[in-house]
Amino acid sequence: MSWTARLAELGIELPGVAAPLAAYVPAQRSGTLVFTSGQLPFVEGSLTATGKVGGDVSPEEAKAHARTCALNALAAVDALVGLDSVVRVVKVVGFVASAEGFTGQPAVVNGASELFGEVFGDAGRHARSAVGVAELPLGAPVEVELIVEIGGE
């Protein structure tokens, strides 16, 4: 089964590629790897939330926003090389705008990791970093970067 068919089976539709906020591209290929720029939780061009996790934004809400970031990362990959060329997810990096004392970053970034597992199965297992930060662009609560291996060329 193709990854595109798997998304359809799960009832997931990829969004359009989020427009860059500055001087960069949404995704870049180097050899058999595709690197995405950090993806914020944009839905139809609007940020879904602002604030710090553990303060204005609950960890559960942030986990859902991380999933949205992951969908945006997949959209960037799809637009560059086609989702069905993905062999496996290599690495995920999640940044969590954290209120003072919040240490649940790994659970928040699970929103992205679990989506990749749903879509890619064992090929979605990846290395990962989940980092707490003071601020993210536009006041977003979470940002996700993705590295995937591609094949078929």
C-alpha positions as a Markdown table, in Angstrom:
| # | Residue | x | y | z |
|---|---|---|---|---|
| 1 | Met | 0.0 | 0.0 | 0.0 |
| 2 | Ser | 1.3 | 3.5 | -0.8 |
| 3 | Trp | 1.6 | 6.2 | 1.9 |
| 4 | Thr | -0.9 | 8.3 | 0.0 |
| 5 | Ala | -3.4 | 5.4 | 0.2 |
| 6 | Arg | -2.6 | 4.9 | 3.9 |
| 7 | Leu | -3.4 | 8.5 | 4.6 |
| 8 | Ala | -6.7 | 8.1 | 2.8 |
| 9 | Glu | -7.4 | 4.9 | 4.8 |
| 10 | Leu | -6.8 | 6.9 | 8.0 |
| 11 | Gly | -9.1 | 9.7 | 6.8 |
| 12 | Ile | -6.2 | 12.2 | 6.8 |
| 13 | Glu | -5.9 | 14.8 | 4.1 |
| 14 | Leu | -2.6 | 16.7 | 3.8 |
| 15 | Pro | -2.9 | 20.5 | 4.0 |
| 16 | Gly | -1.4 | 22.9 | 1.5 |
| 17 | Val | 2.2 | 23.7 | 2.1 |
| 18 | Ala | 2.5 | 26.5 | 4.7 |
| 19 | Ala | 4.1 | 29.6 | 3.3 |
| 20 | Pro | 7.5 | 30.4 | 4.7 |
| 21 | Leu | 7.7 | 33.3 | 7.2 |
| 22 | Ala | 11.1 | 34.5 | 6.0 |
| 23 | Ala | 13.9 | 33.7 | 3.6 |
| 24 | Tyr | 13.8 | 29.9 | 3.4 |
| 25 | Val | 12.1 | 27.0 | 1.6 |
| 26 | Pro | 9.6 | 24.6 | 3.2 |
| 27 | Ala | 11.8 | 21.5 | 2.4 |
| 28 | Gln | 15.1 | 20.8 | 0.8 |
| 29 | Arg | 16.5 | 17.6 | -0.6 |
| 30 | Ser | 20.1 | 16.4 | -0.3 |
| 31 | Gly | 20.8 | 13.1 | -1.9 |
| 32 | Thr | 18.3 | 10.5 | -0.4 |
| 33 | Leu | 17.3 | 12.8 | 2.5 |
| 34 | Val | 14.6 | 15.5 | 2.7 |
| 35 | Phe | 14.9 | 18.0 | 5.5 |
| 36 | Thr | 11.9 | 20.2 | 6.3 |
| 37 | Ser | 12.1 | 23.6 | 7.8 |
| 38 | Gly | 10.4 | 24.0 | 11.2 |
| 39 | Gln | 6.7 | 23.7 | 10.8 |
| 40 | Leu | 4.3 | 25.6 | 13.0 |
| 41 | Pro | 0.7 | 24.5 | 13.7 |
| 42 | Phe | -0.9 | 26.4 | 10.8 |
| 43 | Val | -4.3 | 25.4 | 9.5 |
| 44 | Glu | -5.5 | 27.2 | 6.3 |
| 45 | Gly | -3.0 | 29.9 | 6.8 |
| 46 | Ser | -3.7 | 30.7 | 10.4 |
| 47 | Leu | -1.8 | 29.7 | 13.6 |
| 48 | Thr | -4.0 | 27.4 | 15.7 |
| 49 | Ala | -2.7 | 28.6 | 19.0 |
| 50 | Thr | -0.3 | 30.9 | 20.8 |
| 51 | Gly | 1.2 | 30.7 | 24.2 |
| 52 | Lys | 3.4 | 28.6 | 26.4 |
| 53 | Val | 2.8 | 25.0 | 27.1 |
| 54 | Gly | 2.2 | 24.4 | 30.8 |
| 55 | Gly | 0.8 | 27.9 | 31.0 |
| 56 | Asp | -1.6 | 29.2 | 28.4 |
| 57 | Val | -1.7 | 26.0 | 26.4 |
| 58 | Ser | -2.3 | 22.6 | 28.0 |
| 59 | Pro | 0.1 | 19.7 | 27.3 |
| 60 | Glu | -2.9 | 17.8 | 25.6 |
| 61 | Glu | -3.6 | 20.8 | 23.4 |
| 62 | Ala | 0.1 | 21.1 | 22.5 |
| 63 | Lys | 0.2 | 17.5 | 21.6 |
| 64 | Ala | -2.6 | 18.1 | 19.1 |
| 65 | His | -0.7 | 21.1 | 17.7 |
| 66 | Ala | 2.4 | 19.0 | 17.3 |
| 67 | Arg | 0.3 | 16.6 | 15.2 |
| 68 | Thr | -0.7 | 19.6 | 13.0 |
| 69 | Cys | 2.9 | 20.6 | 12.6 |
| 70 | Ala | 3.7 | 17.0 | 11.5 |
| 71 | Leu | 1.0 | 17.1 | 8.9 |
| 72 | Asn | 2.4 | 20.4 | 7.6 |
| 73 | Ala | 5.9 | 18.7 | 7.5 |
| 74 | Leu | 4.5 | 15.8 | 5.4 |
| 75 | Ala | 2.8 | 18.3 | 3.1 |
| 76 | Ala | 6.2 | 20.0 | 2.5 |
| 77 | Val | 7.8 | 16.6 | 1.8 |
| 78 | Asp | 4.9 | 15.7 | -0.6 |
| 79 | Ala | 5.2 | 18.9 | -2.5 |
| 80 | Leu | 8.9 | 18.5 | -3.0 |
| 81 | Val | 9.3 | 14.8 | -3.8 |
| 82 | Gly | 5.9 | 13.1 | -3.4 |
| 83 | Leu | 5.0 | 11.3 | -0.2 |
| 84 | Asp | 5.1 | 7.9 | -1.8 |
| 85 | Ser | 8.9 | 8.3 | -2.4 |
| 86 | Val | 9.4 | 8.2 | 1.4 |
| 87 | Val | 11.3 | 5.1 | 2.5 |
| 88 | Arg | 11.4 | 5.9 | 6.2 |
| 89 | Val | 11.3 | 8.7 | 8.8 |
| 90 | Val | 14.8 | 9.3 | 10.0 |
| 91 | Lys | 14.6 | 12.1 | 12.6 |
| 92 | Val | 12.0 | 14.4 | 14.2 |
| 93 | Val | 12.9 | 17.5 | 16.2 |
| 94 | Gly | 10.2 | 19.2 | 18.3 |
| 95 | Phe | 10.5 | 22.6 | 19.9 |
| 96 | Val | 8.1 | 23.3 | 22.7 |
| 97 | Ala | 7.6 | 26.9 | 24.0 |
| 98 | Ser | 7.6 | 26.1 | 27.7 |
| 99 | Ala | 6.3 | 27.8 | 30.7 |
| 100 | Glu | 8.7 | 28.0 | 33.6 |
| 101 | Gly | 9.0 | 24.6 | 35.2 |
| 102 | Phe | 7.3 | 22.7 | 32.4 |
| 103 | Thr | 9.2 | 19.5 | 31.6 |
| 104 | Gly | 6.8 | 17.4 | 29.6 |
| 105 | Gln | 8.2 | 18.2 | 26.2 |
| 106 | Pro | 8.6 | 14.5 | 25.1 |
| 107 | Ala | 4.8 | 13.9 | 25.6 |
| 108 | Val | 4.0 | 17.0 | 23.6 |
| 109 | Val | 6.2 | 15.9 | 20.7 |
| 110 | Asn | 4.6 | 12.5 | 20.8 |
| 111 | Gly | 1.8 | 14.2 | 18.8 |
| 112 | Ala | 4.1 | 14.2 | 15.8 |
| 113 | Ser | 5.8 | 10.9 | 16.5 |
| 114 | Glu | 2.5 | 9.0 | 16.9 |
| 115 | Leu | 1.2 | 10.4 | 13.6 |
| 116 | Phe | 4.3 | 9.2 | 11.8 |
| 117 | Gly | 3.8 | 5.8 | 13.3 |
| 118 | Glu | 0.1 | 5.7 | 12.2 |
| 119 | Val | 1.0 | 6.6 | 8.6 |
| 120 | Phe | 4.3 | 4.8 | 8.1 |
| 121 | Gly | 4.2 | 1.9 | 10.6 |
| 122 | Asp | 7.7 | 0.6 | 11.3 |
| 123 | Ala | 9.1 | 2.9 | 8.7 |
| 124 | Gly | 7.8 | 5.8 | 10.9 |
| 125 | Arg | 10.1 | 4.8 | 13.9 |
| 126 | His | 12.7 | 7.6 | 14.2 |
| 127 | Ala | 15.4 | 9.3 | 16.2 |
| 128 | Arg | 14.0 | 12.3 | 18.0 |
| 129 | Ser | 14.8 | 15.4 | 20.1 |
| 130 | Ala | 12.1 | 17.2 | 22.2 |
| 131 | Val | 13.4 | 20.6 | 23.3 |
| 132 | Gly | 11.9 | 23.2 | 25.6 |
| 133 | Val | 12.5 | 26.8 | 24.4 |
| 134 | Ala | 11.5 | 30.2 | 25.7 |
| 135 | Glu | 9.8 | 31.5 | 22.5 |
| 136 | Leu | 8.9 | 30.3 | 19.1 |
| 137 | Pro | 8.0 | 32.3 | 15.9 |
| 138 | Leu | 4.7 | 34.2 | 16.1 |
| 139 | Gly | 4.2 | 32.9 | 19.7 |
| 140 | Ala | 3.5 | 29.4 | 18.5 |
| 141 | Pro | 3.4 | 26.7 | 21.3 |
| 142 | Val | 5.2 | 24.0 | 19.2 |
| 143 | Glu | 7.3 | 23.6 | 16.1 |
| 144 | Val | 8.4 | 20.4 | 14.4 |
| 145 | Glu | 11.2 | 19.6 | 11.9 |
| 146 | Leu | 11.4 | 16.3 | 9.9 |
| 147 | Ile | 14.1 | 14.4 | 8.1 |
| 148 | Val | 13.0 | 11.5 | 5.8 |
| 149 | Glu | 14.8 | 9.1 | 3.6 |
| 150 | Ile | 13.5 | 8.8 | 0.1 |
| 151 | Gly | 14.1 | 6.2 | -2.7 |
| 152 | Gly | 12.6 | 5.2 | -6.0 |
| 153 | Glu | 14.8 | 7.3 | -8.3 |
